[in-house]
Amino acid sequence: MSGSPPHKRGGQPGNRNSFKHGFYSHTFTRQEKDNLEQGILGELQDEDKLLNVFIDRVFSSMQHEKMNYERYVIGLRAISLAIGRKAALQRSRKEIYEKLTSIEQAMQELKDIPLEED
């Protein structure tokens, strides 16, 4: 044995297979995948990036489709709700991470670094 802990069932920490091959992976464009694959950022930034993809998609569809008034309002509502979620993420990020001391911040960042295997 190499001394490394046994693998648990399911995806391992840092494993990106679900993103690359998972149920929704075919719905992302190459540009969206490149943007989202830039690594796990932590501090709720990944959720923020995913909301950006959603907002871009809704906005793009509103520009390229002929929409009646009702569908246009639905699109604007979706964008407004997503922007509201982004604002909530920013408030949460501020509440959680700005109150940490530098040692706590370092410990939090260390938790997000995947373990290297020998």
Residue frames as a rotation matrix with the C-alpha (Angstrom) as fourth column:
MET 1
0.574 0.819 0.000 0.00
0.819 -0.574 0.000 0.00
0.000 0.000 -1.000 0.00
SER 2
-0.131 -0.634 0.762 1.17
0.616 -0.654 -0.439 3.49
0.777 0.412 0.476 -0.73
GLY 3
-0.707 -0.148 -0.691 -0.12
0.694 -0.334 -0.638 4.92
-0.136 -0.931 0.339 2.53
SER 4
-0.870 0.465 0.161 -2.78
-0.377 -0.840 0.390 7.04
0.317 0.279 0.906 0.87
PRO 5
-0.521 0.744 0.419 -6.29
-0.429 0.196 -0.882 6.85
-0.738 -0.639 0.217 2.29
PRO 6
-0.661 0.319 0.679 -8.68
0.632 0.725 0.275 4.53
-0.404 0.610 -0.681 0.46
HIS 7
-0.914 0.381 0.137 -10.97
-0.174 -0.675 0.717 6.10
0.365 0.632 0.684 -2.10
LYS 8
-0.545 0.830 0.118 -14.50
-0.164 0.033 -0.986 6.79
-0.823 -0.556 0.118 -0.96
ARG 9
-0.213 0.593 0.776 -17.46
0.870 0.476 -0.125 5.91
-0.444 0.649 -0.618 -3.11
GLY 10
0.792 0.610 0.028 -18.34
0.539 -0.677 -0.501 8.44
-0.287 0.411 -0.865 -5.82
GLY 11
0.625 -0.524 0.579 -16.37
0.274 -0.547 -0.791 11.36
0.731 0.653 -0.198 -7.17
GLN 12
0.115 -0.706 -0.699 -13.14
0.993 0.075 0.088 12.24
-0.009 -0.704 0.710 -5.44
PRO 13
0.558 0.054 -0.828 -12.25
0.293 -0.946 0.136 15.78
-0.776 -0.319 -0.544 -4.32
GLY 14
-0.231 -0.647 -0.727 -11.12
-0.445 -0.594 0.670 17.80
-0.865 0.478 -0.151 -7.33
ASN 15
-0.642 0.051 0.765 -12.63
0.553 0.722 0.416 15.33
-0.532 0.690 -0.492 -9.81
ARG 16
-0.531 0.402 -0.746 -14.15
-0.543 -0.837 -0.064 17.21
-0.650 0.371 0.663 -12.77
ASN 17
-0.964 0.120 0.236 -15.75
0.246 0.735 0.632 14.20
-0.098 0.667 -0.739 -14.53
SER 18
-0.129 0.989 -0.078 -19.29
0.820 0.062 -0.568 15.26
-0.557 -0.137 -0.819 -13.68
PHE 19
0.182 0.133 -0.974 -18.64
-0.211 -0.962 -0.171 18.64
-0.961 0.236 -0.147 -15.28
LYS 20
-0.607 -0.556 -0.568 -16.95
-0.654 -0.057 0.754 17.19
-0.452 0.829 -0.329 -18.36
HIS 21
-0.915 0.180 -0.361 -19.19
-0.102 0.763 0.638 14.16
0.390 0.621 -0.680 -18.89
GLY 22
-0.812 0.579 -0.068 -22.22
0.233 0.216 -0.948 14.72
-0.535 -0.786 -0.310 -16.65
PHE 23
-0.086 0.935 0.343 -25.89
0.865 0.241 -0.440 15.14
-0.494 0.259 -0.830 -17.42
TYR 24
0.788 0.461 -0.408 -25.69
0.279 -0.859 -0.430 18.86
-0.548 0.225 -0.805 -18.23
SER 25
-0.137 -0.968 -0.210 -22.21
0.213 -0.236 0.948 18.94
-0.967 0.086 0.239 -19.77
HIS 26
-0.478 -0.031 0.878 -23.56
0.863 0.169 0.476 18.82
-0.163 0.985 -0.053 -23.33
THR 27
0.586 0.798 0.139 -25.57
0.810 -0.582 -0.074 21.98
0.022 0.155 -0.988 -22.74
PHE 28
0.480 -0.493 -0.725 -22.52
0.095 -0.793 0.602 24.20
-0.872 -0.358 -0.334 -22.24
THR 29
0.965 -0.261 -0.029 -20.83
-0.086 -0.212 -0.973 25.83
0.248 0.942 -0.227 -25.21
ARG 30
0.317 -0.929 -0.189 -17.05
0.791 0.369 -0.487 25.51
0.523 0.004 0.852 -25.57
GLN 31
-0.302 -0.419 0.856 -16.63
-0.024 -0.895 -0.446 29.12
0.953 -0.155 0.260 -24.43
GLU 32
0.533 0.570 0.625 -18.83
-0.663 -0.177 0.727 28.52
0.525 -0.802 0.284 -21.36
LYS 33
0.899 -0.254 -0.356 -16.88
0.372 0.872 0.317 25.37
0.230 -0.417 0.879 -20.48
ASP 34
-0.052 -0.977 0.208 -13.58
0.636 -0.193 -0.747 27.25
0.770 0.093 0.631 -20.82
ASN 35
-0.145 0.076 0.987 -14.89
-0.460 -0.888 0.001 29.99
0.876 -0.454 0.163 -18.54
LEU 36
0.728 0.547 0.413 -16.26
-0.616 0.258 0.744 27.54
0.300 -0.796 0.525 -15.97
GLU 37
0.821 -0.426 -0.380 -13.22
0.423 0.901 -0.095 25.20
0.383 -0.083 0.920 -16.08
GLN 38
0.240 -0.795 0.557 -10.80
-0.240 -0.605 -0.760 27.77
0.941 0.049 -0.336 -14.71
GLY 39
-0.673 -0.524 -0.522 -10.64
0.286 0.465 -0.838 25.87
0.682 -0.713 -0.163 -11.45
ILE 40
0.365 0.781 -0.507 -12.57
0.793 0.024 0.609 25.91
0.487 -0.624 -0.610 -8.26
LEU 41
-0.245 -0.449 0.859 -12.31
0.075 -0.892 -0.445 29.43
0.967 -0.045 0.252 -6.91
GLY 42
-0.423 0.173 -0.889 -14.22
0.892 0.254 -0.375 29.05
0.161 -0.952 -0.261 -3.66
GLU 43
-0.793 0.125 -0.596 -15.81
0.248 -0.827 -0.504 31.89
-0.556 -0.548 0.625 -1.77
LEU 44
0.146 0.984 0.101 -19.03
0.406 0.034 -0.913 31.46
-0.902 0.174 -0.395 -3.81
GLN 45
-0.290 -0.322 -0.901 -17.29
-0.605 -0.668 0.433 32.69
-0.742 0.671 -0.001 -6.97
ASP 46
-0.976 -0.054 0.211 -18.15
0.107 0.726 0.679 29.51
-0.190 0.686 -0.703 -8.90
GLU 47
-0.164 0.986 0.027 -21.87
0.856 0.156 -0.493 30.06
-0.491 -0.058 -0.869 -8.31
ASP 48
0.186 0.148 -0.971 -21.41
-0.098 -0.981 -0.168 33.66
-0.978 0.126 -0.168 -9.43
LYS 49
-0.734 -0.535 -0.418 -19.76
-0.481 -0.024 0.876 32.50
-0.479 0.844 -0.240 -12.67
LEU 50
-0.786 0.503 0.359 -22.60
0.596 0.769 0.229 30.08
-0.161 0.394 -0.905 -13.35
LEU 51
0.216 0.861 -0.461 -25.14
0.597 -0.490 -0.635 32.87
-0.773 -0.138 -0.620 -12.88
ASN 52
-0.205 -0.368 -0.907 -23.15
-0.475 -0.773 0.421 34.93
-0.856 0.517 -0.016 -15.40
VAL 53
-0.984 -0.117 0.138 -23.53
0.043 0.589 0.807 32.10
-0.176 0.800 -0.574 -17.93
PHE 54
-0.303 0.949 0.088 -27.27
0.889 0.315 -0.332 32.03
-0.343 -0.022 -0.939 -17.30
ILE 55
0.256 0.378 -0.890 -27.63
0.151 -0.925 -0.350 35.82
-0.955 -0.045 -0.294 -17.66
ASP 56
-0.592 -0.561 -0.579 -25.58
-0.496 -0.313 0.810 35.80
-0.636 0.766 -0.093 -20.87
ARG 57
-0.897 0.280 0.343 -27.74
0.426 0.755 0.498 33.04
-0.120 0.593 -0.797 -22.33
VAL 58
0.057 0.981 -0.184 -31.03
0.839 -0.147 -0.523 34.74
-0.541 -0.124 -0.832 -21.52
PHE 59
0.147 -0.065 -0.987 -29.79
-0.177 -0.983 0.038 38.10
-0.973 0.169 -0.156 -22.80
SER 60
-0.826 -0.523 -0.213 -28.44
-0.321 0.125 0.939 36.51
-0.464 0.843 -0.270 -25.98
SER 61
-0.650 0.649 0.396 -31.71
0.747 0.642 0.174 34.69
-0.141 0.408 -0.902 -26.66
MET 62
0.271 0.762 -0.589 -33.61
0.560 -0.622 -0.547 37.95
-0.783 -0.181 -0.595 -26.14
GLN 63
-0.164 -0.427 -0.889 -31.42
-0.454 -0.768 0.453 39.65
-0.876 0.478 -0.068 -28.75
HIS 64
-0.902 -0.373 -0.219 -31.64
-0.366 0.386 0.847 36.88
-0.232 0.843 -0.485 -31.36
GLU 65
-0.641 0.744 0.186 -35.30
0.761 0.648 0.031 35.87
-0.097 0.162 -0.982 -31.09
LYS 66
-0.601 0.617 0.508 -38.37
-0.249 -0.749 0.614 37.76
0.759 0.242 0.604 -32.11
MET 67
-0.799 0.270 -0.538 -40.23
0.599 0.445 -0.666 37.98
0.059 -0.854 -0.517 -28.83
ASN 68
0.154 0.876 0.457 -43.68
0.416 -0.477 0.774 39.14
0.896 0.070 -0.438 -28.00
TYR 69
0.059 -0.093 0.994 -44.16
-0.613 -0.790 -0.038 41.41
0.788 -0.607 -0.104 -25.01
GLU 70
0.862 0.366 0.351 -44.95
-0.497 0.472 0.728 38.54
0.100 -0.802 0.589 -22.60
ARG 71
0.750 -0.642 -0.160 -41.81
0.620 0.766 -0.169 36.54
0.231 0.028 0.973 -23.47
TYR 72
-0.008 -0.751 0.661 -39.71
0.185 -0.650 -0.737 39.70
0.983 0.116 0.144 -23.26
VAL 73
0.328 0.214 0.920 -41.03
-0.791 -0.470 0.391 40.39
0.516 -0.856 0.015 -19.74
ILE 74
1.000 0.012 0.014 -40.33
-0.018 0.871 0.490 36.77
-0.006 -0.490 0.872 -18.76
GLY 75
0.390 -0.918 0.069 -36.73
0.681 0.237 -0.693 37.15
0.620 0.317 0.718 -19.99
LEU 76
-0.086 -0.383 0.920 -36.26
-0.286 -0.875 -0.391 40.41
0.954 -0.296 -0.034 -18.10
ARG 77
0.710 0.412 0.572 -37.69
-0.662 0.114 0.741 38.81
0.240 -0.904 0.353 -14.97
ALA 78
0.881 -0.426 -0.206 -35.25
0.443 0.896 0.040 35.88
0.167 -0.126 0.978 -15.26
ILE 79
-0.011 -0.919 0.393 -32.31
0.484 -0.349 -0.803 38.29
0.875 0.182 0.449 -15.63
SER 80
0.106 0.118 0.987 -33.54
-0.611 -0.775 0.159 40.39
0.784 -0.620 -0.010 -12.70
LEU 81
0.942 0.267 0.203 -33.87
-0.326 0.578 0.749 37.33
0.083 -0.771 0.631 -10.47
ALA 82
0.593 -0.792 -0.146 -30.38
0.711 0.599 -0.369 36.14
0.379 0.115 0.918 -11.44
ILE 83
-0.163 -0.630 0.759 -28.93
0.068 -0.775 -0.629 39.58
0.984 -0.050 0.169 -10.66
GLY 84
0.497 0.422 0.758 -30.72
-0.727 -0.275 0.629 39.43
0.474 -0.864 0.171 -7.30
ARG 85
0.968 -0.202 -0.152 -29.06
0.247 0.888 0.389 36.05
0.056 -0.414 0.909 -6.62
LYS 86
0.153 -0.962 0.228 -25.68
0.631 -0.082 -0.772 37.55
0.761 0.262 0.594 -7.54
ALA 87
-0.017 -0.090 0.996 -26.28
-0.492 -0.866 -0.087 40.35
0.870 -0.492 -0.030 -5.04
ALA 88
0.860 0.367 0.355 -27.22
-0.490 0.397 0.776 37.79
0.144 -0.841 0.521 -2.38
LEU 89
0.699 -0.682 -0.213 -24.01
0.638 0.730 -0.245 35.86
0.322 0.035 0.946 -3.12
GLN 90
-0.114 -0.763 0.636 -21.99
0.222 -0.643 -0.733 39.05
0.968 0.058 0.243 -2.71
ARG 91
0.315 0.291 0.903 -23.67
-0.768 -0.481 0.423 39.78
0.557 -0.827 0.072 0.64
SER 92
0.999 0.051 0.002 -23.03
-0.044 0.846 0.532 36.21
0.026 -0.531 0.847 1.77
ARG 93
0.382 -0.924 0.016 -19.41
0.659 0.261 -0.705 36.37
0.647 0.280 0.709 0.61
LYS 94
-0.127 -0.403 0.906 -18.91
-0.280 -0.862 -0.422 39.61
0.952 -0.308 -0.003 2.53
GLU 95
0.597 0.459 0.658 -20.58
-0.744 0.009 0.668 38.24
0.301 -0.888 0.347 5.66
ILE 96
0.980 -0.185 -0.067 -18.65
0.197 0.944 0.264 34.98
0.014 -0.272 0.962 5.63
TYR 97
0.437 -0.890 0.133 -15.19
0.835 0.347 -0.427 35.92
0.333 0.298 0.895 4.40
GLU 98
0.139 -0.426 0.894 -14.59
-0.012 -0.904 -0.428 39.50
0.990 0.049 -0.131 5.52
LYS 99
0.716 0.180 0.675 -14.91
-0.640 -0.218 0.737 38.53
0.279 -0.959 -0.041 9.18
LEU 100
0.865 -0.440 -0.242 -12.18
0.467 0.881 0.068 35.90
0.183 -0.172 0.968 8.99
THR 101
0.588 -0.783 -0.203 -8.75
-0.383 -0.490 0.783 36.64
-0.712 -0.383 -0.588 10.45
SER 102
0.203 -0.576 -0.792 -5.77
-0.972 -0.022 -0.234 36.06
0.117 0.817 -0.565 8.22
ILE 103
-0.799 -0.460 0.386 -5.09
-0.528 0.845 -0.085 32.67
-0.287 -0.272 -0.918 9.86
GLU 104
-0.077 0.859 0.507 -8.73
-0.002 0.508 -0.861 31.64
-0.997 -0.067 -0.038 9.34
GLN 105
0.630 0.265 -0.730 -8.52
-0.668 -0.294 -0.683 32.82
-0.395 0.918 -0.008 5.72
ALA 106
-0.335 -0.845 -0.418 -5.37
-0.936 0.349 0.043 30.75
0.109 0.405 -0.908 5.18
MET 107
-0.743 0.117 0.659 -7.02
-0.193 0.906 -0.378 27.68
-0.641 -0.408 -0.650 6.71
GLN 108
0.355 0.935 -0.005 -10.10
-0.177 0.062 -0.982 28.19
-0.918 0.350 0.188 4.52
GLU 109
0.442 -0.265 -0.857 -7.94
-0.894 -0.208 -0.396 28.47
-0.073 0.942 -0.329 1.40
LEU 110
-0.667 -0.737 0.114 -5.98
-0.735 0.675 0.066 25.35
-0.126 -0.039 -0.991 2.35
LYS 111
-0.270 0.655 0.706 -9.24
-0.100 0.710 -0.697 23.37
-0.958 -0.259 -0.126 2.53
ASP 112
0.690 0.620 -0.375 -9.94
-0.369 -0.145 -0.918 24.26
-0.623 0.771 0.129 -1.10
ILE 113
-0.064 -0.791 -0.609 -6.60
-0.998 0.044 0.048 22.94
-0.011 0.611 -0.792 -2.41
PRO 114
0.859 0.394 -0.326 -6.93
-0.425 0.905 -0.026 19.35
0.285 0.160 0.945 -3.69
LEU 115
0.463 -0.694 0.551 -4.55
-0.386 0.402 0.830 16.82
-0.798 -0.597 -0.082 -2.20
GLU 116
0.148 -0.510 -0.847 -1.75
-0.966 0.111 -0.235 15.68
0.214 0.853 -0.476 -4.46
GLU 117
0.934 0.119 0.337 -1.35
-0.191 0.963 0.190 11.97
-0.301 -0.242 0.922 -4.97
ASP 118
0.012 -0.999 0.041 2.11
-0.630 0.025 0.776 10.40
-0.776 -0.035 -0.629 -5.08
